[in-house]
Amino acid sequence: MTPTPAPIVSPAADGAGRRHRRHRSSRFTWSPRRVSTLHASRGRHVPAALVACAAAAALGVAGCAPGGGQADAEGERTAAPDAASSDIAVASGGEAVTNGAAMGEVELILWDQEVREGQASQFTTLVTEFEEAYPNISITRVEQSFEDLSTTLALALTDPNPPDIVQANNARNDMGAFVGAGQLLPLDSYAATYGWTERYPDTVLKNSRYSPDGAVFGDGSLYGLPQVGEVVGVFYNKAKLSSLGVDVPATWDEFTAALDAAKAAGETPLMLGDVEGWPAVHVLGPIQGALVPPDEATALGMGNPGADWTTPENVAAAEQLAEWATGGYFNEGFLGGDYDAVVEEFASGTGVFLMAGSWVGAVIDEAMGDGAGFFAPPPVTEGAPKATTGGTSLPFSITSGSAHPDAAALFIDFITNDHAMEVLAETGNLPILRTAELAPAQGVWADVYAAFQDVSDNGYLLPYLDWATPTFGDEVLKPGLQDLMAGQTTPAEFCAALQADYAAFTSGD
Amino acid sequence: MRRSLAATSPSAASRRAGVQRIRRGRVDHPAAPYLLIAPAFVVYGLFMLYPLGKAVHLSLFEWDGMSLGVFVGAGNYADLAADGALRASFVHAGVLMIFYCVLPLVIGVVIAAVLSRARVRGLGFFRTVFFVPQVIAMVVVATAWSGIYAFNGPLNAALRGVGLDRLAQDWLGSYVFALPAIGLIGTWVQIGLVTVLMLSGMAKINPELFEAARLDGAGAIREFFAVTWPSVTGETAVALTLTIVAALKTFDLVYMTTSGGPGTSTTVPSYQVYYQAFRLHEVGMAAAIGVTLTALIFLINLVVNRAADRAAA
């Protein structure tokens, strides 16, 4: 056994430290130090541990638990954080070094997933510009797909020499678990130094805020900064809408009336392809945004206690979706429909409305250009602030094991500054800041930019509903939505099932 | 190889004697057989037995893959038995067995019997055609069939084309049809394997048996049940073993076509292993499902092979 940090016993070692099956919050109580020492101990203790494990397995003894061997190593590594802390001036309250040229020769290791078309070109541009601006700092990227990054990041973070900057998903299972394990650096001091809290609206930053133990989501220290915005709303076919004689709806009732008008005219009012289960989450999200008070929807989405899925507003949102699904408002065969295929169908002129995220804007813009529009779900009362599912691309975080946090912060500042937002807009991304200002003159993107700016400045970006609990999205929400739309369950039963998962998680049961 | 060379060479007798002496000398050593199987066994043990033992070991713990696991004994197995959703996934795998094993066996035997009896020209071509689905990556198969089953796809178009509009379905979005639809993809894939296995089995049947049957006045069907079918018991056992394993470990087909939906109507145990381990970080539970699945496959195949042995005897 070579003394590499590879976790030989763990095929699935991933961030979330869940000790207990389902819904138990004690997973957030494990000691950060324990986890960070895991790998230090591996190399030295593995052979003995292996033999012991094998013997224990053979004898059927419980004495040799997987993941063991770290407790005895705890003492060896206690000194490590202190040794590194001289570099982390800011984290310990000192003054941050913001002068890149004074940082000496630095190599920053960066794990990112900016690999798709527009993302890749903006990021390559910004990295190159950064290296030109600071020749003494070099960036080494480890690029991978979103899925690959999600499954490997936890391992990278437990390495004694972790990457300096990582893109960690906001969800509890990812960023929350890393924060709880002490693997990410709180960025509050850097935020003060660089003025990030003024740069970003609160509704965006709260998606990267956690309490130090990772238990509270949406409040506490800042752990990452995103570059790109996302907003879930309603795409519409302009020609069809005007032929129906309907204006872009300003209230929820006008929206449902427009759907009725489309149905009466023999058009497909709403397009959906839900074979994968998650697309319907982005239909329920905007409905909830319109009908449920935003603070309640936020608590539900972030898995923080104090809200309830069975309130009349939430049941009404579920009823609205069930009514559309069973009343023939969606395209035929939407339950088994492929998401991308249905988006293509909409882009080629089928259906009047499509409820989806801004990320499909590129496909629609290419096919329809100015022939399509986009709006955030209209509120019940005209002129009230709009609320809808949305947020950010994966935020960039600094690891607590990084030896160069100051340089890392300088880089994060660089890729989120005013100039970076211009690069983002030029390369076909939705910049999270200065959005309306950088919007293209026309086309569906113009609407998407405007809607995002409006919601993030004047309204509420609600968290993705599947962030709530580790089991919420896959076990409860996605199959539950399909059951609801197929008429297999009632809206009340649907909400009760969601509440059961949410309540079990938030009560720490 | 060696023996045949020896047999054809002029001094065959003397050389064979020498070879045998040497062989016997080695075989007589008590450790020899173990030394001979050692290389293969080490590999097998390292990559099969050790991981299997490790999986059994892990299944006794509640473990997130990183921090210290907690020993829970048979707790994960009890949870598995108590969890309706997990039990349902095993039932779905059972349904898939009908489509993966029974249907391909019936269809494959018939095709093989027809092909071997009719002495078709270009048998090799047909064998290849039937076997092609086995060669294509499952992900490709799943994507292609998703297209066929799509609401506006070729299957519904064909149904509408012949006036059967009422039968046109949202196949993969239907609580009734999604599981059989996935099963039929499996049938399509497995028919080729069964056909090729049966063809090779039938090729070995002594033609005199057919002649005798025909002289006794047996028709094609009688001949099939009296001669062909009993002669391929071994191949049937192999075909069943392989298809049962394929049915119970189905993962890619479900992952690519329905993701377990609509609702939870097409979840399968292998999907649950992936989900529990990689999404929920419930490594112990995932191991418990995997071990249960392994035991189930082992048991079913034990029964199949016992039955085949008895039938052959």
Interface residues (C-beta under 8 A of the other chain):
Chain A: P7 V9 S10 P11 A12 A13 D14 G15 A16 G17 R18 R19 H20 R21 R27 W30 R34 V35 L38 C53 A54 A56 A57 A58 A62 C64 A65 P66 G67 G68 Q70 A71 T151 A154 T158 N173 D274 V275 E276 G277 N331 E332 G333 F334 L335 G336 G337 D338 A341 P470 T471 D474 E475 K478 P479 G480 Q482 D483 A486 Q488
Chain B: Y50 G53 K54 V56 H57 L58 L60 F61 E62 W63 D64 G65 M66 S67 L68 G69 V70 F71 G73 N76 D79 A85 S146 Y149 A150 F151 N152 Q169 D170 W171 L172 G173 S174 Y175 A178 T257 T258 S259 G260 G261 P262 G263 T264 Y275 A277 F278 R279 L280 H281 E282 V283 M285 A286
